[in-house]
């Protein structure tokens, strides 16, 4: 595991706090007014005479407090340090010396601290530095108007709750509370170990909510800086003596005591928290493992040094072998010592997952390991056992630019080899980093869109992309799953009850229940989140599907039609073609390219190919006349639709008159298109049937699968009274014999 989750998770830019320049501001502001005034451009200052006159009374008050602490015991070397990066501040505010002075005074006063001296200075060409000497210590503000940012440093040797100062400062500056980074670092005798190594760089704990933390593990490996921090939880609240907690965050408990939260940082970036890692790891592993058609036996994990990914795999009864490739052995060592809940397989394996006889841990970079197993080209390797599931739990794709081997892991060349390294019913799943913004997508996320296009091209299947909010990451995290055949896709699209049954069948008894994942959660993963559609159309607003999505239809604004009359523009009459059925005809003139099938999409019957095949097997087994009739009706009026990221789904118009659209029999007579093509330059071209088997990455098609598969569009203008004719040759369930019978040939 090399810095798996990206720097976007709260890496503060705080170098100025501890640079010689800013230290110089603090020191000279305290003791050398002339030197301070010579730094910048205007030489203005703020008088502090009134504050200086009051110092004796402040010293008296604080002295009385210290005398009380002496009576209670020796005074500890202890302090609290608020570090704050404020974003979204107006340039005018950041260049207003007097406003910043007033804000500083107000914050100090409301925090109950005592101001000795305060100075402000305007910098050249813009920006302001404020330094305040406090009886308790100091406060500084340094601004960058051109970036809309202020960096604030407030340190106190007292016991003030600095968390209340954070929103006051941000609001006082007019900044953005949601995007501003902050941390409160405990300093002094709070440290777990009395040595210099326990000091931490401030950015390593930015955006960690709370004010009590200490480091329990620290090591600089050959690859990275590894730290594990412990965050004691809120005091427990007993309910009826049962050791339950009414804490709103639901802190975990063990033997009636709160279990402290522990977090793993690599190079200062948060990787996992024991508080919510189950949500992250179950979301990564369980959907893919449950989707595998026969139960995965041979699994590979790339990364995942905490052991959580390995733990989730070993919960499955079918698993015989797991190869975990983790470059940094020191991450595993620290996780064994301090992140035991992440690698605990008690009951369904060994007490520690890393020691399970089914598991093989390889401390090697993923590319070297892959080459040693499959040679220079996995697609040409012979006699090598393949995997059923490969799980990639590595760094975020957007961070790949920093690692050549990382770029290769997400390259087209490597994914082609991955497709050859899994069996024909295999599954590949990978974490994809932070999800794009649903309203304002970032151009940097275009890389992920390109990655998904590449994966779709390699596998000739739509990847499934799903997001999960992870509280400790303070954002939604994305995952990608891709399958080699439709059987796994159909399982992915199963009902909540189907998934719940699969969990019971596949997981070992001691591994249940899962903490997060179940059938209802799986339902939320079956549609690609909106932000991926937004990103897709943001990158290519002229794409076929984005324009198709926004194109007008005959239904627009027709709410007055009512629930029982959704298609007044259609009626039926005796078929002029089949001779023994009915056909749909227009009751009004219909325009060329007009979309007329949205009610069909809204009311369609949809089942998977596997369910339809199961119905046929049950019919063959029971010889039930009713089941035979049901199956024949489905085959007669239904059709398969794939390429939409749903597996092979079977559709039949249920409440729509499009059920009775007639077969043109002669393709020259077609006036209605059956599907929107997803690989043409223009969705209104004539030859749109070529797109039915194309599986390029297209989140619009996936999110609008029903509309896509039941799409009815006027290929040409139609007069009232004329029948709607389409080609049944595009429907996989209608073989040539059936078509000839329908067309009377």
N, C-alpha and C positions, 0 to 999 in steps of 0.2 A: 504494500500500500504506500504509494508515494503521493501525498497531498491530494487525496481522491476528490475532495469536494472543494470547489473553486474559491478563489480569493474574494469573490463578490460577497461572501458571508462575513462581512464586518471587518475587513482589514483596514484599520485606520491609518491615515497619513499623519503621523504625529512626530515626525523627525524634528520639527521646529521646537517642540517642547523641551527637547534635551540637547539641542544644538548649542554651540558656543554663543551664537547670536542671541537666542532667547534667554539663556542663562545670564548673558550679559545684561539684558533688559531688566531681569529680576534683580540682579545684584546691584546694578548701578542705580536702579530706581529706589532701592532701599537706602543706599548709603552715599551716593554721589550724584546729586542733582545736575551738576554742570556736565558731567560725562554723559548722562542720560539725554540731556537736551541737545548735545552735539551730534547725536546719531542721525536724526532725520532732517526734515525740510523746514518746518515752521518755527520750531522752538517754543511752542505754546505749552503751558502747564496748567495744572489745576491746584489751587491752594488747598492745604490740609490743615491750616492753623487751628480751625475749630476742633478738629479731631485730636490734634496734639495736646490741646489744653485739657482734654478729657482723659488722657492716658492714665494719670494717677488713680482715678476712680476705677478704671477698667482693671488695672493691676491689682487693686484692692479686692475687687469682686472675684477675679480669677484666683488670687492668692487664698481667699477663704475656701474656694472650691478645692484647691490643691491640698490645703490643710485637712479637709474632710477626707480626701482620698488617702492621705498619709495615715490617718487614724485607722482606715480600713485595711491598709497594707501597703507594700512598696509600690511606687508609681512606675508603670511599665513604659518602655520606649515603644510608643504606639501612635499610629496616625492613619488618616483616611485621605485618599487621593482621588479626586474626581477628574477624569480626563474626558473631554467632550469635543467632538467634531460637529459643528452646526452647519447644516446645508440649507440652501434655499432662501438665503437672506438677501435683501435688496442691497444694491451697491451703495445707495444713498445712506442707508443705516450703517453700513460697514465703514463709511468714510466720515461719519458724524462723530467727532471727538466728544462733544458735550453729551450726546445721547448715550454713548458708551460709558462715560464716567458716571452718569446718573444710574444706568443699569447696574454697574458694578457696586455702587453704594447701596442700592436697594437690595440686591442679592445678599450682600454681607449683613445688612441690617436684619432682613427677614430670616436669615440662617442663625441669628443669635450670636454672631461673631463680632469682633471688635476691631475697627479700622484705626490704624496708626497713621498711615500716609498713603496717598494715591497720586499717581502721575499718569498723564496720557501724552502721546506724541504722534503727530501725523507724519507718515512716511512718504518718501518720494519714489514714484509719482503718485501713489495712492495707498490707502490702508492706514490703520491706526494700531498702535500698541498701547495697552493699558496695563499698568502694574500697580498692585495694591499690597501694602505691607499690613499684615494682620497681627494682632497679638498672638493668634493661634498659628499663623504661618503666612500664606500669601495667596493671592489670586491674580491671574494674568489673562488678558485677551489679546489675540493677534488676529488681524483681519486681512482678507484678500477680496476686495470688492469685485475684481474682475472674474473671480470664480464663485462669488456668492457664498463664501465660506468664512467661518470664524473658528479658531481653535482656542479652547478655554481650558485653563488649568487652575484647579482650586484644591489647596491642600490645607488640612487642619490637623493639629496634634490633639484636638479636643475630641469630644464624643458626639459632635453634631451629626445628624442624619443628612448626609449630602445628597441622598436620592431625591429629596424634595427640592433641591436647588436645580436639578437637571431640567425639569419642565419650565421652571421660572426663567432660566437663562434662555432656553430655546424660544419660548413665547415672547420674552422681552426683546429678543433680537428679531422676532418675526420670522423665525426659521421653521423648518419642517420637522415635526416631532417623529414622524414615521421613518424618515431617512437619515436622521442625525444619529451618529454613533457615540456611544458613551460607555464608560466603565468606572467602577469604583474599586480601587485597588487597596486592600488592607496592607499596611506597611508596619514594619517593626517586629515586635515579639509574637505576632500572630503566626509567624512562619512555622511550617512543619519541621524544618531542619535548620539548625543554626549554622548555616554556611552560605557563602556567596552565591552558590548555584541556585538558591531558592529565589533569587531576584528574577523578575520577568519583564520582558519588553511589554509596554502598555498595549500594543496592538493585538497581543495574543489573547486578551480578554475583553476587547471591545465588543459591545452589544451583548454581553452576557448579563442578563438581568439579575439584579441582586447585589448584595454588598459583602457577602461572606464567602470566602473561597480560599483554599490553600492547595498547593501542589503536592502530590504524593509520588509522582514518578517523573524523572527527568533524565534524558540521555541523548547525546549527540551521536547518532549512528553514522556509518559511512555514507548515508544517503540523505539524512534529514535530522531536524531537531524534533524530538519526541517528548511530549509532555502529557501528563494526565492530572487533571485538577478535580478536587472534591468540593462539592457544594452541599453543606449540611442543609437538610430540609427544615421546613417550618415545624414547630412542636406539634406532636400528635394530639389528637382529640379523641378520647375514648367514648364510645357510644355503647351503653348497656354492657360495659366491661368486655366487649368483644374485640377491642383493638382496632375498630374501624376509624376512619378519619373523615372529618367533614371539610378538610382543606379543599378549596376549589380546584387545585391542580392535581388532586388525587395522588399525593406523594406515596410511593410504595412503602410497605411496612413489612417487618419481619420480626417475629417473636415480640410483638407489641411495641417495637421501636421503629422510628423512621429510618429508612435506608438512605444514606446520602447519595445524591446524584454525582456521577463521575463523567467527565468529558475528556475525550482524546483530541489533542491538537497535534498536527504535523506541520512544522515550520510556521507555527502560529495560527493555523487555519483549523477550525473545528471540523472533526470527522464524524464523531458519534457521541451520543449522550445516552447513558443508561436509562434516563427518564423516558425516552421515546424511540430508542433504537429498534424495538420490536416492530413498530409501525414501518420503519424504513426497511428493515431486513425481510419481514414477512411480505411486504409489497414487492420487493425485488424477486424473491424466490418462489413463494407459494403459487402465484398465478401461473407461472411457467411450468412448475412441477405438476400442478393439477391438470394443466392443458395437455401434457404429454399423453398420447393415446393409450399406451399400455403400461405406464408407470416406469419412470426412469431408473435404470440400473447403474449406469456408468455416467458420472457427472464430473465436469471440470469447473473449477472456480478460479478466476484470474483476479488477484487482489484479495480484499476482505480480511485483512490481518487481525481485526478484533475478534474474529471467530463467529460473529453473528450469522453470516451467510452460510458458513459450514454447519452451524447448529440447525438452521432451518432445513437444509438438505437432509441431514441425518435423521430428521423426524419421520422420513418416509420409509415404509416397510420394504418397498421395492429396491431401495438403494443398496448396491453391493460394493461399490467402489467410488470414492471421491478423491480427485486430485486437486489440491489447493496450491496454487502457484503464487507465493507472496515473496517479493524481492527482499524485504527488510525483516530479518529474523528478530530484530530488537523490538519491532512493533508487536510481534507475537509474544515476546517475553514480557513486555509491559502489560499486555492485555491479560496474560495468564495471572499476573500478580494482582492487578487492580481492577480489571474489568471482567471479573469472574462470571457475572450473570450473562454476559454476551457469549461465552463459550462453555456454558454449563449444559451438558447432555445427560444429566442424571435421569435415570428411569428409562430412557430410550437409547442409551449408549453409555460410554464411560463418563465418570464425573466431569472430566474435561474433554471437550470435543476434539481438541488437537491430538489426544491420545487414543481416539477410537480406532479399532483395527480396520475399519472400513476407510479410514482417511489416510492419505499420503500427503504430507506437507513438503513442498519443494521451495527452497529459498533460492530463487533464480529469476532473472527477468523473463517476462512472458514470451518474448520473441525467441530467446535462446532455448527455452524449454520446448516451445512449439516445434522449432527446427530439429531439436534432438529426438522428438517423438515421431514427427511426420516427414522429416527430411526437408529439402529445399522447396518442395511443392506437395502440399497435402493431397491435392487432387490426383497426383500420380503415385502416391504411396500405396504399397501393396502389403497385405498381411498385418496391418496395424489396426488394433481395436479402436473403434470410433466411439464417440460420446452420444448419449441420448439428449443431454442438456449441457450447454455451456453458459456459465454466468460470468459476466464481466462487471466487476465491482471495483473499478479503477478511478483514476482522476477524471474530472469533468472534461468533456470534449473541447470546450473553449480554451482549456489550459494546455492543449496539446502542442501549441507553438513552442513551448519551452523544452520539449523533449522529442528528439528524433525518433526514439523507439516508440514513443506515445503516438506520434503521427502515423507510424506504420500500423499500430494496433487498430486504428479507425480508418485505414486506407481501403480502397477497393480491392487491391491485391490481397490483403489479409482477410477481408470478409469473403472473398471467393474461396480462400483456403478454409475458412471456418465452415463454409457451407459444405465443404467436402469432409470436414472433420467430424460432422455429426451424421447420425444415421438418417435414413430416408424419412423417418417420422420425427426427426430431431427438432429441438427448440434452442434458440439463442436469445438471451435476455441481457440487457446492459443498462446501467444507470446513465442518464443523459444530462445530469447537472440541473441547474436551476431552470425552471420553466420560463418561457418568454412571457413578456407582459401582454395581457389580453387586449389592452387599449392602445398602448404605444410600443410596438415591437422595436427591438434594437437591431441595428444592422449587423452587429456582431453575432447575433443568433442565426444569421443566414447560413453560417457554417453548419448548424444542426439541420437546417432544411436540406442543404446539399447532401449531408450525410444520409438522411433518410431516403433521398432520391437514389443515392448510390446503393443502399441496402435493398431497396425495392427492385432495382435493376438486377442486382446479383441473384436474388432469390426468386425474381419474377412473381413476387407476392407483396401485398400491402403490409408494411410493418404495423403492429399495434403500438400506439404511443399512449401512455397514461400518466397522469400527474397525481402526486400525493403531497398534502401539506405536512411538513415535518416541523413541529414547533421549535425545536432547538436550532434549526437552520433559519428560522424566521422567514420561510418562504415555501413555495411549492416546488417539489422535486420531480423530475421526469424520468420515465423508464421507457425502454423500447423492447418489444418482443417480436421476433419474426419466426415463422414456422415453415418447414419444408413441404408440408402437405396440408390439405384441407381438413383432415381428421382432427388435428390439434386446434385448428381455427374453429371448427364446430364445437369442440369442447369449451373453448374460450367463450363462445357465445351462448353457452348453456344457461339455463334458468338458475335462480338462486337456490332452489331445492336440489337441482342437479349438482351444483358445486358443493353444497353442504353434505350431500350424500358422498361425493367423491372424497371430501376431507375425512369423513368417517371411515371410508374404505381404505384409504391410502396411508393415513398417518397412524403411527403407533399410539396405543391407548394412552401412555404416559405423556405423550406430546400434546394432548388435547385438554382443554380447548385452546385454540390459538388466541393470542391477546387482541388481535385486530382483524385479520383477514377472515372473511366468510363469504357465503354466496351473495348476500346483499351488497357487500363491498365490490364483488366481482361485477355486478351489474353496472356500477359506476365506472368501471374500467373499459367497458365495451364500446364506448363512443370516444373518439379522440377529442380532447378538451378544445374549447373554442380558441384558445390562444394559438394553437398550432395552425388552425385555419386562417386566423388573422395574419400570422407570420407568413404563411404560404402565399396569400393574396397580396400581402405587403411587398413581398419579393417579386411577384409576378402578377400584377393586377390585370393583365390582359390574357391570363390563362383561360383555357376553354371552360373549365369548371367554375371559376370565379365569375365569369360573365354569365354562364348558364344559371348559376345560383341567383343572380340579381335580375334575371330577365323577367318580363311581365308575364302574367297568365290570365286566363279567362276568369279565374276565381277572384282576382284582386278586387277588394271593396264590395264583394257580393255577399256580405253577411246576412242580408235580408232574405236570401234564398231559404234559410231555415235548415234545421237538422234533417228534415225528412225530404228535402228537395235540393240536393247538392249539385245535381246535374240537369237542370231544366233545358239545357241546350242539346240533350240527347234523348232518344227514345229507341224502341226496338220494333222489329217487324220480322216476318218469316224470312229465313235466309234464302237468298236467290242462288247461293252457291252449293251449300251442303244438301239442301233439299229436305232435311229432317230436323232443322234447328231454327234458331232466331239469330238476327244480326242487329248491330247497333247502327242507327242512322242519325244524322244531324237534324235538329228541329229549327236551326237558324244557320245562316251563312257563317262559316268558320274561316279565319284568315290564315294565310301561309305563315308558318313558323310559330303560330299561337300554341301555347302550352295549355292543355285541357285535362290533364290527368292527376291533379293534386288530391282530389277526393279519393281517387283510386289508391294513391299512396297512403292516405290517411286511414283507409279502412281495409287494407290488404291483409290477407292471411299469409303468414310467413312461418315456415318451419325449415329445419336444416335437412340436408341430404341424408344424413345418418338417421334422422327421425323418419323420413319418408321410406328409407330402406327398411327400417325397423317395422314400419306399418306393413310393408309388403311381406316381410318374414312372418309377422303375426297372421296376416291374411292367409299365407300359404300353409301355415301350421294349423289354423283353426277351420279353414274353409268356410268362414262365416260369410253369408250372402251380403250382410250389411257392410262388413269390412271390405268385401270385394267391390261393392258399389262405391263406397267412399274413396277407395284407392283409384278406381277408374275415373271418377269425377275429378280428382286432383290431377291425374295424368292428362286428362282431356283438356282442362282449362288452365293448368298451371305451367310454370316454367322455372328453370334454374337461373340464378343470377350470381355471378362471382366477380372477383376483382374489386370488391368494395370493402375489403377488410373484415368481412363477416363470415368467412368460409364460404362453402357452397350452400346458398340458401334457396329454398323453394318458395316461389310466390304464386298466389292465386288471388285474382280480384274477388272480393267477397261482397261488398255492398255497392260496387260501382257497375254501371252499365258497360264499362269497358271490358267486363267479363265476356261480352258477346261480340267484341270486335271480330270481324270475319277475316279469314285467311285470304289474302289476295290471290293465292294459287299461282297467278302470273305476276312476277315481280314488277312488271311494267305498270301494274295497276295499283301499287302501294301508294297510299296517301297519308298514312300515319306511321311515325317512327316508334319503335318499341323501347329504345334506350337512348340516353344521351351518351355519345361517344366520349371517351376520356383520353384519346390520343390523337385527335385531329386538330388542325390549325383553326378550323371554324366549326362550331357545334351545329351549324345549320347547313353544312355540306350534305350532299346527297348520300355519299357512301359512308354511312356511319356505323355499319355493322362490324367494320374491321376493328373497332375499339373494344368489342365485348370481352376479349381475352387478354387485354393489356393490363398489367398490374403495376404501373408506375406510381410513385408516391403522390397521393392526391387526397389530403385530409378533407377537402370539400366533398368529394365523392363518398368518402367513408361516413362523414357526418350526415349526409343527405342520401344514405343508401336506399331508403324506401322510395324516395322521389326518383333517384337514378334508375332503379331497377323497374319501376312501374311507369317510367316517363312515357307520356303520350303527347306527341307534338305533331301539329299539322305539317306534313311534308309539302303540301300544296293547298291552295284554297279549295273549299268544299261548299257546295250549295245545299241549302236546306232540302232534306229528303234523300240525300245521297248517303250510302253506307260508308262506314269507316273500315278501311282495309289495311292490314299489315301483314308482314311476312312471318308465318309460323316457323319458317325454316331456321330462324334464329333461336328457337326454343329447344333446349337440349332434350326435353322429354318427348318431343314429337318426332318420332322416327318417320322414315319415308313411307312405310306401309300405312301408318296412321294418317299421314298427310294426304296420301292418295285417296284413302277412304273418305276423309273430310271433304276433299275437293271433288269427289265423285269421279276419280280417274281410275 
